[in-house]
Amino acid sequence: MDARITNTEATLLLPRSSAAERVEAIRLAAGRARDAALGRRIAQLAERILSLPARWRARAELRSLTLRELADIGLTPGDIDRVVDGQAR
C-alpha cells in the first residue's frame, strides 16, 4: 500500500488562502467568458451560413433592377453587396 497522498487529497486537506480562492474564481470566470464568446461566435457563423440562400436571392433580385429602379430606392449598383450583407449605413 502506498502511504503517499495524491495532489487531489492534499488540496482537500490543506487550507486555501483567500488569494488562491480569488485566483481560482478569476480563472473560472475567464473560462466561462471564453466559452460564452465561443458559443456566440458559433451561433453567428451558423446564422450567416443559413442565411446564404436568402442573401443570394436578394442580391440577384437587386442586380436585375435597372439603374433607374435602383435610384428610385436610393441605391447604386455599388451599394448592393453592402445592403444585402447588412453593412449599409
MDTraj code that builds the backbone (N, CA, C; nanometers):
import mdtraj as md
import numpy as np

residues = "MET ASP ALA ARG ILE THR ASN THR GLU ALA THR LEU LEU LEU PRO ARG SER SER ALA ALA GLU ARG VAL GLU ALA ILE ARG LEU ALA ALA GLY ARG ALA ARG ASP ALA ALA LEU GLY ARG ARG ILE ALA GLN LEU ALA GLU ARG ILE LEU SER LEU PRO ALA ARG TRP ARG ALA ARG ALA GLU LEU ARG SER LEU THR LEU ARG GLU LEU ALA ASP ILE GLY LEU THR PRO GLY ASP ILE ASP ARG VAL VAL ASP GLY GLN ALA ARG".split()
xyz = np.array([
    [0.0840, -0.1181, 0.0000],
    [0.0000, 0.0000, 0.0000],
    [0.0879, 0.1236, 0.0000],
    [0.0510, 0.2206, -0.0784],
    [0.1271, 0.3446, -0.0918],
    [0.0747, 0.4459, 0.0096],
    [0.1606, 0.4962, 0.0955],
    [0.1192, 0.5887, 0.2011],
    [0.1181, 0.7337, 0.1537],
    [0.1661, 0.7595, 0.0341],
    [0.1681, 0.8976, -0.0160],
    [0.0270, 0.9438, -0.0511],
    [0.0047, 1.0733, -0.0357],
    [-0.1273, 1.1268, -0.0721],
    [-0.1184, 1.1896, -0.2105],
    [-0.2289, 1.1909, -0.2781],
    [-0.2331, 1.2478, -0.4127],
    [-0.2488, 1.3985, -0.4037],
    [-0.2293, 1.4665, -0.5155],
    [-0.2485, 1.6123, -0.5199],
    [-0.3917, 1.6496, -0.4854],
    [-0.4863, 1.5705, -0.5303],
    [-0.6268, 1.5976, -0.5011],
    [-0.6529, 1.5878, -0.3510],
    [-0.5992, 1.4868, -0.2904],
    [-0.6162, 1.4718, -0.1450],
    [-0.5473, 1.5844, -0.0698],
    [-0.4290, 1.6242, -0.1142],
    [-0.3569, 1.7333, -0.0488],
    [-0.4360, 1.8635, -0.0599],
    [-0.4979, 1.8852, -0.1733],
    [-0.5779, 2.0054, -0.1923],
    [-0.6938, 2.0084, -0.0937],
    [-0.7529, 1.8946, -0.0701],
    [-0.8658, 1.8882, 0.0228],
    [-0.8215, 1.9051, 0.1682],
    [-0.7016, 1.8627, 0.2006],
    [-0.6538, 1.8671, 0.3388],
    [-0.5943, 2.0019, 0.3784],
    [-0.5290, 2.0695, 0.2826],
    [-0.4612, 2.1949, 0.3149],
    [-0.5582, 2.3121, 0.3093],
    [-0.5445, 2.4066, 0.4018],
    [-0.6325, 2.5239, 0.3973],
    [-0.5978, 2.6098, 0.2760],
    [-0.6990, 2.6687, 0.2159],
    [-0.6788, 2.7538, 0.0991],
    [-0.6699, 2.8985, 0.1433],
    [-0.5800, 2.9710, 0.0829],
    [-0.5683, 3.1130, 0.1148],
    [-0.6722, 3.1900, 0.0345],
    [-0.7038, 3.3084, 0.0812],
    [-0.8028, 3.3891, 0.0093],
    [-0.7489, 3.4310, -0.1269],
    [-0.6179, 3.4492, -0.1391],
    [-0.5589, 3.4844, -0.2682],
    [-0.5772, 3.3691, -0.3673],
    [-0.5549, 3.2472, -0.3205],
    [-0.5727, 3.1314, -0.4078],
    [-0.7185, 3.1175, -0.4500],
    [-0.8102, 3.1470, -0.3602],
    [-0.9527, 3.1401, -0.3940],
    [-0.9892, 3.2468, -0.4966],
    [-0.9311, 3.3661, -0.4832],
    [-0.9577, 3.4729, -0.5812],
    [-0.9027, 3.4346, -0.7181],
    [-0.7824, 3.3789, -0.7192],
    [-0.7226, 3.3359, -0.8458],
    [-0.8101, 3.2293, -0.9114],
    [-0.8557, 3.1348, -0.8328],
    [-0.9421, 3.0284, -0.8863],
    [-1.0736, 3.0859, -0.9383],
    [-1.1304, 3.1822, -0.8673],
    [-1.2554, 3.2449, -0.9118],
    [-1.2349, 3.3193, -1.0431],
    [-1.1235, 3.3897, -1.0549],
    [-1.0927, 3.4616, -1.1789],
    [-1.0721, 3.3634, -1.2933],
    [-1.0013, 3.2539, -1.2662],
    [-0.9775, 3.1533, -1.3684],
    [-1.1087, 3.0926, -1.4179],
    [-1.1983, 3.0623, -1.3253],
    [-1.3275, 3.0054, -1.3632],
    [-1.4127, 3.1054, -1.4408],
    [-1.4109, 3.2322, -1.3985],
    [-1.4872, 3.3356, -1.4690],
    [-1.4327, 3.3549, -1.6104],
    [-1.3012, 3.3525, -1.6251],
    [-1.2413, 3.3674, -1.7578],
    [-1.2800, 3.2499, -1.8475],
    [-1.2825, 3.1309, -1.7923],
    [-1.3235, 3.0141, -1.8702],
    [-1.4681, 3.0224, -1.9152],
    [-1.5551, 3.0689, -1.8244],
    [-1.6967, 3.0846, -1.8613],
    [-1.7131, 3.1918, -1.9689],
    [-1.6399, 3.3019, -1.9578],
    [-1.6473, 3.4094, -2.0579],
    [-1.5985, 3.3597, -2.1938],
    [-1.4899, 3.2827, -2.1921],
    [-1.4377, 3.2265, -2.3169],
    [-1.5402, 3.1335, -2.3809],
    [-1.6007, 3.0475, -2.3011],
    [-1.6998, 2.9533, -2.3527],
    [-1.8219, 3.0264, -2.4091],
    [-1.8652, 3.1318, -2.3402],
    [-1.9803, 3.2089, -2.3878],
    [-1.9470, 3.2788, -2.5193],
    [-1.8273, 3.3364, -2.5296],
    [-1.7864, 3.4049, -2.6529],
    [-1.7769, 3.3049, -2.7683],
    [-1.7244, 3.1889, -2.7416],
    [-1.7148, 3.0870, -2.8452],
    [-1.8539, 3.0427, -2.8904],
    [-1.9451, 3.0266, -2.7958],
    [-2.0824, 2.9894, -2.8302],
    [-2.1499, 3.0951, -2.9159],
    [-2.1287, 3.2232, -2.8797],
    [-2.1863, 3.3322, -2.9608],
    [-2.1284, 3.3324, -3.1019],
    [-1.9988, 3.3101, -3.1134],
    [-1.9335, 3.3104, -3.2448],
    [-1.9851, 3.1951, -3.3316],
    [-2.0034, 3.0791, -3.2718],
    [-2.0558, 2.9639, -3.3463],
    [-2.1983, 2.9920, -3.3916],
    [-2.2789, 3.0536, -3.3049],
    [-2.4172, 3.0877, -3.3420],
    [-2.4198, 3.1895, -3.4555],
    [-2.3307, 3.2884, -3.4512],
    [-2.3237, 3.3873, -3.5589],
    [-2.2852, 3.3222, -3.6908],
    [-2.1894, 3.2313, -3.6851],
    [-2.1451, 3.1625, -3.8058],
    [-2.2581, 3.0768, -3.8636],
    [-2.3290, 3.0059, -3.7776],
    [-2.4407, 2.9232, -3.8238],
    [-2.5498, 3.0097, -3.8862],
    [-2.5799, 3.1223, -3.8234],
    [-2.6819, 3.2126, -3.8782],
    [-2.6404, 3.2659, -4.0152],
    [-2.5141, 3.3002, -4.0272],
    [-2.4638, 3.3524, -4.1548],
    [-2.4720, 3.2456, -4.2642],
    [-2.4371, 3.1233, -4.2307],
    [-2.4429, 3.0147, -4.3299],
    [-2.5875, 2.9855, -4.3690],
    [-2.6773, 2.9826, -4.2702],
    [-2.8172, 2.9524, -4.3002],
    [-2.8856, 3.0628, -4.3802],
    [-2.8342, 3.1850, -4.3721],
    [-2.8960, 3.2961, -4.4456],
    [-2.8401, 3.3121, -4.5872],
    [-2.7443, 3.2293, -4.6259],
    [-2.6841, 3.2423, -4.7587],
    [-2.7854, 3.2369, -4.8733],
    [-2.8732, 3.1384, -4.8800],
    [-2.9665, 3.1351, -4.9938],
    [-3.0531, 3.2615, -5.0048],
    [-3.0990, 3.3138, -4.8934],
    [-3.1815, 3.4352, -4.8969],
    [-3.0986, 3.5547, -4.9445],
    [-2.9729, 3.5617, -4.9008],
    [-2.8881, 3.6736, -4.9441],
    [-2.8558, 3.6625, -5.0928],
    [-2.8348, 3.5398, -5.1409],
    [-2.8098, 3.5212, -5.2839],
    [-2.9294, 3.5665, -5.3668],
    [-3.0511, 3.5299, -5.3202],
    [-3.1726, 3.5707, -5.3927],
    [-3.1876, 3.7224, -5.3926],
    [-3.1668, 3.7846, -5.2770],
    [-3.1814, 3.9308, -5.2675],
    [-3.0802, 3.9998, -5.3575],
    [-2.9569, 3.9503, -5.3573],
    [-2.8528, 4.0105, -5.4415],
    [-2.8901, 3.9975, -5.5892],
    [-2.9395, 3.8795, -5.6290],
    [-2.9786, 3.8577, -5.7693],
    [-3.0951, 3.9483, -5.8081],
    [-3.1919, 3.9638, -5.7190],
    [-3.3064, 4.0499, -5.7493],
    [-3.2647, 4.1960, -5.7623],
    [-3.1786, 4.2414, -5.6733],
    [-3.1333, 4.3808, -5.6823],
    [-3.0482, 4.4034, -5.8070],
    [-2.9674, 4.3059, -5.8436],
    [-2.8850, 4.3215, -5.9639],
    [-2.9672, 4.3184, -6.0919],
    [-3.0868, 4.2619, -6.0837],
    [-3.1724, 4.2570, -6.2034],
    [-3.2449, 4.3902, -6.2268],
    [-3.2401, 4.4819, -6.1287],
    [-3.3056, 4.6115, -6.1448],
    [-3.2228, 4.7027, -6.2337],
    [-3.2923, 4.7945, -6.3013],
    [-3.2228, 4.8930, -6.3834],
    [-3.1633, 5.0011, -6.2935],
    [-3.0756, 5.0838, -6.3512],
    [-3.0167, 5.1940, -6.2756],
    [-3.1246, 5.2882, -6.2229],
    [-3.2259, 5.3112, -6.3034],
    [-3.3365, 5.3994, -6.2628],
    [-3.4125, 5.3404, -6.1434],
    [-3.4415, 5.2099, -6.1504],
    [-3.5129, 5.1443, -6.0409],
    [-3.4302, 5.1443, -5.9118],
    [-3.2994, 5.1220, -5.9268],
    [-3.2130, 5.1296, -5.8085],
    [-3.2118, 5.2716, -5.7507],
    [-3.2051, 5.3707, -5.8367],
    [-3.2045, 5.5101, -5.7906],
    [-3.3353, 5.5442, -5.7195],
    [-3.4458, 5.4868, -5.7665],
    [-3.5755, 5.5121, -5.7026],
    [-3.5777, 5.4640, -5.5566],
    [-3.5013, 5.3602, -5.5268],
    [-3.4976, 5.3121, -5.3882],
    [-3.3723, 5.3604, -5.3147],
    [-3.3014, 5.4527, -5.3783],
    [-3.1870, 5.5157, -5.3127],
    [-3.0602, 5.4334, -5.3130],
    [-3.0433, 5.3499, -5.4140],
    [-2.9239, 5.2656, -5.4213],
    [-2.8500, 5.2854, -5.5520],
    [-2.7249, 5.2485, -5.5512],
    [-2.6443, 5.2392, -5.6729],
    [-2.5997, 5.0936, -5.6837],
    [-2.5518, 5.0514, -5.7994],
    [-2.5041, 4.9130, -5.8107],
    [-2.3941, 4.8804, -5.7087],
    [-2.3141, 4.9773, -5.6725],
    [-2.2089, 4.9547, -5.5741],
    [-2.2605, 4.9334, -5.4328],
    [-2.3851, 4.9726, -5.4071],
    [-2.4437, 4.9570, -5.2735],
    [-2.5019, 4.8178, -5.2486],
    [-2.5234, 4.7421, -5.3542],
    [-2.5982, 4.6164, -5.3422],
    [-2.5336, 4.5201, -5.2425],
    [-2.4048, 4.4949, -5.2558],
    [-2.3398, 4.3997, -5.1652],
    [-2.3468, 4.4460, -5.0204],
    [-2.3235, 4.5750, -4.9958],
    [-2.3308, 4.6266, -4.8584],
    [-2.4707, 4.6139, -4.8011],
    [-2.5712, 4.6431, -4.8810],
    [-2.7098, 4.6359, -4.8334],
    [-2.7479, 4.4916, -4.8035],
    [-2.7142, 4.4011, -4.8929],
    [-2.7514, 4.2602, -4.8744],
    [-2.6779, 4.1995, -4.7554],
    [-2.5537, 4.2369, -4.7353],
    [-2.4757, 4.1820, -4.6237],
    [-2.5033, 4.2541, -4.4929],
    [-2.5927, 4.3538, -4.4933],
    [-2.6312, 4.4211, -4.3698],
    [-2.5312, 4.5235, -4.3215],
    [-2.4494, 4.5753, -4.4088],
    [-2.3495, 4.6734, -4.3694],
    [-2.3846, 4.8131, -4.4177],
    [-2.5082, 4.8323, -4.4624],
    [-2.5489, 4.9636, -4.5129],
    [-2.5508, 5.0659, -4.4008],
    [-2.5134, 5.1882, -4.4342],
    [-2.5116, 5.2945, -4.3334],
    [-2.6219, 5.3920, -4.3574],
])
top = md.Topology()
chain = top.add_chain()
for i, resn in enumerate(residues, 1):
    res = top.add_residue(resn, chain, resSeq=i)
    for name in ("N", "CA", "C"):
        top.add_atom(name, md.element.get_by_symbol(name[0]), res)
traj = md.Trajectory(xyz[None], top)
